[in-house]
Amino acid sequence: MPTKKRSVPTRRDLGLRGKTYARVPLNKKSGPRQTLTRFTVLWVNNAGVPFVTSGFTCRASSTGGTLIATANFDAFGTAVFSTINTPTTRTLVLRTFDEDGNLFRTRTVRSGVSAYAIIG
């Protein structure tokens, strides 16, 4: 299967569509910013396409087994834990269940992350 070479976007727009962006001055701080404020879990297949996860639930617990929070998946493979701030401060064990309570996946997430993708 031949691979396509991916094109790199230009720094400036030619004015045909969109806007022109100037460089950030050197005296301004432009470090990374935290955009996700709540811990988010995505459940995707091997190609990165989200599963249809209506009725599924995700439980986050500590490594000792204490339940920390529970979040429901939406139809687009996303579960947002409204009580877990990011970046996380502890290691989490995620367990996903269907609406009948059957365990599907168990994953361990290290501390210091904002989002996690369950693949497969």
N, C-alpha and C positions, 0 to 999 in steps of 0.2 A: 504494500500500500504506500503510494508516494506521499511524502510529507510536504505540506505547504509552508513556505516561509512566511512568518507573521510580520506584518508591516509595523513599523514603529511610528506613533503619532508625532507630528511636528510640534515644535515648541510654540510656534505662533500660527494663528489662523489666517488664512488668506483673505478673509473678509467676505467670503461667499456665504458662509453659514456660521452662526455662533458669535463668540466674542474673542477679543484679543486680550491676553493676560500678561501683565507685566511681572517681572521678577520681584521677589520679596527683597526689600533693602537689607543690607547686612546687619544693621543695628537692631532689627526687629527679631524677636524670638519666634521661631517657627517650628517648635518641637512637636512631637506626636501628641495628639489629643485623644482622650478617652471618649468614644462616641456611644458605646453601649453601656448603659448604666445598670442593667439587670442581666443576670446570667441567662444565656440563650442556647438552646439545643436544637440542632437541625438534624433531621433523619433523611439521608439521601441514599440513592443507589450508587453503584460503582462509577456511573457516568456523571454523578453530581446532580441528578434530577431528584427533587424531593418526592418522597412517597406520599400517597394519600393516607393520612393518619387520623382521620376523624374517629373519635372515640378512644384513642390511645392516651395513655397517661405515662408520665415520667416521674420517678421518685428519686430525690437526691438525699443521700444519707452519708454520714461520716464513715470513716474506715472501721470504726468500732461498731457500726450498725445502728446508730441513733438517727432516726428520721429527721431531716432538716426541713425539707419542703417538698411539695407535690405540685406539678403543673400539668395541664391538659394540652395535648397537641392540637393544633388547628388542622384544617384540611390540606395545608401546604407543607407539612412536615416540620413545623416550628413549635417549640414549647418555650415560653418565657417564664422564668421563676421570678415572681415579683418581690420576693423577700430575700433574694441572694444578690448582694451588690457585687460589682465588678471593679477591679479584678478580684477574683476569689482569694480568700485568705487561708483556705484549708483544702486538703485533698477530698474530692467527692466521689462517691460511688453512685453511678446512675443506673437505674433499672427501668426498663420500658415494659408496659403491660398493655394488653388489648382490653376491650370493654368487658370481657368475661373474666379478667384477672389472670390470664395466662402470661407468664414471663417470656418476653421475646429476646431482649438483649441486656447484658450487664457490662458496663464500661467503667473504668476508673479514670478520673480526670485530675490532673495535678493542680496544685494551687497556682494562682497568678494568671488565670485566663478569663476572658470575657465571653467567649462562645466556644461551642464544641460541636463537631459534626460526627454523628454515628453513621458510618458507611456500611451499607449492606443490611 
